[in-house]
Amino acid sequence: MNYANVFGRTQKQFDMTMNREKITVADFFNSDIKYNVFFRRNQRSTTPQGKVRFFYAQSTPIHIGTIFVLNGSNFIVTSQDGIESDIYFTSIAVRSDMTYKVKTDKGTASIPFVVVSDKWTVAHGTITQLYGAVALYTGYNSAVENIKVNDSFRGFGNYYKVGNTFKNNNLFYMYLEQTQAPIDNYKMKYTGVTSFDLKESNTYQLTYSVTNNGNVVENPHISYKSSNVEIATVDDNGLMTMLQEGSVDIVASCGGATCTTTMAISDTTQKVNYTTSISTSTDTIKIGGSYKTLTCLFADKNGQDITETVVADMTTADFTWTCFIDGTEYTNDSMVVWYKGSSTNSKRMKLTSAAQSYLAHTITIKCTVNGVTASKNLEMTE
């Protein structure tokens, strides 16, 4: 059915067509905004390549200048006609050829544009090279207000500056004049942090902003070098790996520009010079029995007991007790009951009758303090 057959349709007929052939498209600037439409060809033949004709209820917030996404392509609405109906609108939308990056107070916005030359309209295919002046248009929005005369633009295989702009019927037009490309003038700025603690992490992704003649360079190719690879290294993707405490200079380069940043690396991880173990009265624990006392002991590098000295400066919060059966953690399971111990470095636990199915299995008790973990295996008996 061509679009002419839609003339005179009642609300019911329009709703039936919409329900049967509805396609939902998303707004370019806000993908949460959806538009329900259906598409038609014109009376003569197919709609010209790169253009679509579509219908939608008049209550739909589509207007000239609206940009929507259809099958991964951006389309700009260029007309709106009621066709003597108060039920629906019909519009033509033209597929965008390219995007123009606009600087705004919130950063950089990519705006879809349709390209028009003096002799023909580019409405399909991929543009690789255009010579001379180029005209473009898009839907009018707050972002395009930031485009100014003499702004520079690199595209279509050439370099341009904005010669003029104007607004007409909610469409924004821009006239580009081809000009000689300026000599590259790259600048770099480090945008990350410079102080690190190995206790938190030993890797960090370096980030930089790169401009060329004032224009932001997207996905710049940056090379990296560390002044001391014993303190920190950087891979080709800018991931810095910190190896030890110290100060190191990271030199980043792009397009002839360099940026040297001094990184301060510290390590507040508490250093320990002891080993730990868990002491129990026996190597078994009775299912449904009484509490069993678990004690974390400390020894120096010579194996001498230093528990009393080490524990003197600790609290129960320094000790983390966990338990596992066949590799699965049951620390907070209802069949395991924990109770405070008689000393800072001790804990009491018992197994309820719910653990009967694990009879003859081994339960592994673990105690972690200052990053050091001790474990103890107990046979589950009845």
N, C-alpha and C positions, 0 to 999 in steps of 0.2 A: 504494500500500500504506500503510495507517495504522499507527501505532506499535504497536497491539495485536498485530499480526501478527508482531512481533519476539519475542514470548514463546516461550521454548523453543528458540530458534535455537542451533545448535551453533556452536563457534568457527569452523568452516569457513564456515558460512552467513553469520555476522557479517562475516568477512573478505571474502567475496565482495561483500556489500552495500557495505562500506566502500570496496573497490577500485573499485566501479562508480560510486558516488555521492559519493565523498569531496570535501569542500570544506575547504581549509586556511585557518584564520583566525589572525590575529596577536594576541599579547598586547598590551594597551594600553600597559603600562609598559615593555615590552621587545620591540620589533618583531622581534628576532632569535628570539624564542620563538614557535614555531608549534604549532597544535593541529589535528589531523585529525579531522573530525567529519562526520556526515551528518544532514540535517534531515528532520523528519516533521510532518504535520498531526495533530491529535487525532482521536478517533473521531467526534465529532459534526459538526464543520465545520472551518473554518480556525481556526488558532490566533489568539486576539485580536490585533488590530492593535497593533504595538509589542512583541509577544512572539514568541519562537521556541522550538520544542522541538527538541532535537537529541540524537544518540547519539554515544558515543565509547568507546574501549577503556578499561578500568579502570586501565590503566597510564598513561593520559594525565594529566598534572598539572593537571587542571581541578578546582576545588572551588567551593563556595558562596563568592561574593565575587570570583571571577575576573572580570576585565574584558577582553573581546576586541573586536576591530574586524572588522566584517563590512560590506562594500560601503560603506565610509566612515562607518558609524555605530558608536557604542560601545554594547556590550551588557554588562549585569551579570548574572552567573549567580546565581539566587535559590533554586534547588533542586537536589537530586541524589538520584536514586533508582536502586537496583540492579535493580528489578523482578525479584526472585528469580533473579538471574543473577550469576555470578561472572566474566562475560566483558566486560560493558559497563555503562556508566551512561547514564541519560537525565536531561536537565536542562531547566529553563526558564530563559531569559535575557530580560531586559527592556531595551528600548532606552533609553538615557540621554536625558534632556530637555535637560540643560544641564551646564556645568562650573563648578566652584567653585574659585577660586584660593586655595591654601593656602601660607602662608609656612613654609618649612623651613630647616634649617641650611645647605642647599645652594642656596637661592634661593626661587623661587616655582614651585609645582607646580599644574597644572590637573587636577582630579579630576572624572571624570564622576559625575553624580548622577541618580537618578530622583526625580521630584517627586510627592508625595502630599498632597492637601488633606484637610480633615476629612470631605468628602462624596464625593470621587471621586479616582481615581488618574489622573494625567496620564501616558499611555503612548504618545501619538502627537501629531502636529501640532507647531505652533510656539507656545510660550507667549509672549504679549505682555504680559499684565496679570493679576496675582493680588493679591487683597486679603485682609487678615487674616493669620492664622498659616499657615505652610507647613511641611510635613514633607518631608524628603528622605532618601534612603538611597543607599549605595554599598558596594562591597566594602571590608572592613576592611584597612588597610595602614598602614605607619608614618607616612605623610604626614598622614593624618586625625587622628593623635594631637596634631597641632599646633593643631587647631581648639579654641578655648576659649569658654566661656560669655561672652556680651557682645561677642564679635567682631562686627564690622559687615559687612554684605553689601548691595550694591546690585544689584538685578535684578528681573525681572518687572514693571518699571515702577514699583517702589517701593523703600523702604529698610528693611532688616531688621537685627535683632541676633540672635545665637545665644542661644536661651533654655535649651536643654538638649541633651545628646548621650548616646547609649548604644550599646553593642555587643550584638548578639544573633545567634548562629549564623553568625559570621564576616561579618555585615553591620553597617555603621556607620550609625546613624540620627542625624539632626540636626533639631531643631525651631527654626524661625525665627519670630520675633515681629515683626510690622510696627511700625515706630516712625517718629517724625518725622526726616526727613533733617537732618543737621547742616549748618550753614553751610559752604560750601566754604572749605577752608584748604589751598591749594596750596603745595607747597614744591619747590624745584628744586636739583639738585646736578650740577655738571659732573663727568663721569667720564672725560674724556680727558686727553691730555698738553698741556703748556703751552709747551714749548720745541721749536723747529723749526729745521731747516737746509735752506735752499733747494737745497743740493747734493743732498739725498736726494729731495725731492719739493716741489712747489709747491702741492699740494692736501691737505686733511685733512678727514675726516668728523667733525664734532663730535657728541658723545654726552652725553646727560643722563639722570638718573633723576628722575622726577616722581612725587610722591605727593599725594593729597588726603585729608586727615584720617587720614594714616598708611597709606592704601591705595595700592598701586602703580597708577599710571595707565598702561594699555597704549596704545601708539601715540599719545602726546600730540601735540596740535597746538601747535607751538612756532614763535614768530616770532624773527627774528634781526636784529641791527643791529651794524655795525662803527663804531668811533669814528673810524677813519681809513681811508677806502676807497682811499687811495693806497698803503697798506701791505698791507691785506687786505680782501677782500670775502666775504660769506656769502650763498648763495642760499637759496631758500625751504625747501630740504631739509636745510639745515645743512652744506652742503659749503663749507668755507673755502678760498679761493684766495689764496695769498700772493704779493704782487707785488714786494716789496723788503724789505730788512732794516729792523728797527725794532720798536717795542712798540705793541701795539694792544689795545684793550678790545673784547671781543665780549659784547654784551648779549643774553641769551636770555629770552623771556617766555612764560609759559603760565598761564592761569587766574588772572591777577592777580599771580602770583609772577614775580620777575625774578632772574636770576643773571648777574653780571658777572665775566668771567674775563679776566685780562691774559695775552696771548700774546706770547712773546719769539721773534722771528724773526731768525735769523742766516743768513749765506751764506759757507760755507767753500770754495766753489768757487775753485780757483786761477785768478787773473786773468792773462790773457796779453795781451801787446801786440805780438804778432808774427804773421806769416803763414808758412806752410810750403810747400815744393815738393819734388819728388823729382827728383834728378839721375841720369842714366844716360849712358853713353858714346855710345849710339845709341838710336834709337827702335824697334829691332827686337830680338827674342829668338829664337834658333835652337832648334828642336825637336831634342832629342837632343844639343845642344851643351854647352858648358862653362858654368860659373857666370857670372851677370851681376851686377855690383855695383850696388846701389841705395843712394843717399845722400839722407837727409832734410836739407834746408837751411832756414835761418831768416832772415827779413828783417824789419826794423822797418817802421813805418808809412810811412817815406820810401823804402822799397825797398832800403835799405842792408843788406848781409849782416852778420848778427850771430850766425852759426852757432857760432863758437868760444866766444863768451861764454855763450850759452844752454846749449850742450851740456856746458859745464864742470861744471854742478851736476846732471847727469842720469846715469842708468844705462840699460843696454839694456832694462830692464824698463819704462821709461817709453814705449817705442816699441812699437806694435802694428802688425804688417805683415799685410796680407790681399791676396788676389787674386781677380778675378772674370773669367769669360768669358761673354759674352752675358747678363750680369745674374745669373748663377749663381755662388755662391762655390765656389772650388776650393782654398782655403787649405790644407786638410789632405788634399787628394786625393793619391793615390800618384804621379800624374804630375807633381806639383810638389815639388821638393826645395829645402829652405831650409838655409842655413848661415850661421854668424855672420859679421859683417862685420869689417873691419879697424879700425873705430872705433865709438864708442858709437852714433852716429846712422846707421850703415850696416847693410845686410843683403845677403846673396848668395843668388841663387836660380837654378835651372835647370829646364828642362822635359825629361822623359824621352820616349822614343819613343812612349809611350802617348798622348801628346797629338797624334799625327799626324793624327787625324780633325779637329783644329781648325786645320789648316794654313790660313794667310791670314786667320784670325780675329784679333781684337784682345783682348789680355789687359790688364786694368786693375789696376795695382798701387796699393794704398792704404797710407798710413802715418798713424796717429793718435797724437797726443801731446798730453796735457793738454786733450783735447776738441777739438783742431784737427786736421782731416784734409786731407792732400794726396793727389792721385792722379796717376798717370802711365799713359798708354796705350802699349802696345808691340805692334807687329805680329808675329805668330807666323810664322816662316819656316823653311825647311829648308836 
